[in-house]
Amino acid sequence: MAPAIQRPDPPYMQVVTTIRAQIESGELREGDMLPSTRQIAQDWEISHATATKVLAALRSEGLARGVQGVGTIVTTSGNKQAAKDRMLAVRRTGRVYPPDQHAVIKSADLVEAPKHVADALRLEPSARVIRRHRVTYREQQVLSSSVSWFDGALAETAPRLLETERIRQGTFGYIAEQADRAVKNGQEQKAADAATEQDAEDLGVEPGAPVLRGRNWVYDAEGNVLEYGESVAPSGQWASYEYEITN
């Protein structure tokens, strides 16, 4: 079978991709003005109709909204940052979170692995694992609660994983530096669920309230599980993914 022909994205999607990256990295923040249709057309040397598609796409994705008499402004309050986004943000900007977001590490401990965590990390039952529990905020708004699980063997080579101080370069960057294990690829799953007592405490919602639950696996170059993560976010937040289909 002949290889698939790779075609560049349409012009308007190339602009959308650039502006989306600026929003995700924090270069463009909540409430910032986006260029007008006229300005986009002039800066990118595209037609007015194509520039119109750019702003329409950003509004459709929940990254922008129109304000009568003002223009189009950035809005990120309804969007959830996934594990993939955090990894890409570190590579692009050297920081895990945009300037208007921050995480509080609630605990960082070496514990006996629950059965499902041992399975996820491909470890023996009851192996010792590192558990890092964090809550992420945009200013004072709770965006999500998450737990990252790591093989307990990393406690010796990467001891800061057991500290509640934030690791500025992110856990993956720190592990790459300390243990020479870089991220290669990852997998994420999402499901609608009801808030547990712990979720309710972290997110400030009622027990049983609808939430978006996620779990993710991050792999190193050898195919070993570097991190198994679990997350939960309140309802009303979108998690966005891009994909390409080739024949």
Phi, psi and omega in degrees: 000135180290146178296151180289143177280126179268118181254144178293156176299153174303153183308317183294326180288331176295321178290316179302315181300319180294313181292321178300317179297323178295324179288314183294329180278347182092359176299322171251126186251170176309126178091349178293146177284137171267156178301150177288167176304316180299317182292319178298316180300319182288314184293321185261358180056051177236169182287162177298320180296320179292319178297325178298322178297327181300306182293325179296318180295318180294322176293319181297325180281356181080016180263353181207159175213150179275138176241120184301131179079357182242304183139210182251128182239158179287138172221125183237003187295337182259014183242137182257135176277123179271171179302319178301318181297321179296318180295317180292325179297318179299318181293322183282320190239348184080004180231147181285318188242150172298164183301334182268008178237153175205158179241145174247120178279112183283325179199155176213108190223159170258115188227169173283132185290128167301155186304315184292332178285317176302317178297315183296324180271000180062043181248166176293151177304140178067018175296157177279134181225158175268132179239117177245116182253125182226155171238131183254137184235149161251106191056245180260358182274129177284123179265321183191163170237143182210156175231127175255132180245133179228153173304130181299340179298338180287346181300329182282316183274334181230068188296338181292347175296342179261013177251150181271000174288141177297143175261109191301320181278004181084156182298323182293319177296320180294315179296321178299320180291316188275323187244002180055043177235101183267152178291134177251311181200175183206172180218140178229148174227146180229149177205144172287144183204181177249143184293133172278178177300317179294318177301315182300318179294317182290319189265347182073035177241174178279145172305135182090352179294151179293137179221163173256114182258143180224158170216148183216151176239133176243130186246149174269184185294338180271000181085007178277149179286118179274320179214140166247125184239149175230136182220161176211138181227149178294162181296159177091005178250138181264138171251122187253143178222149176243149176208161180231138179244125178236152180273000000 
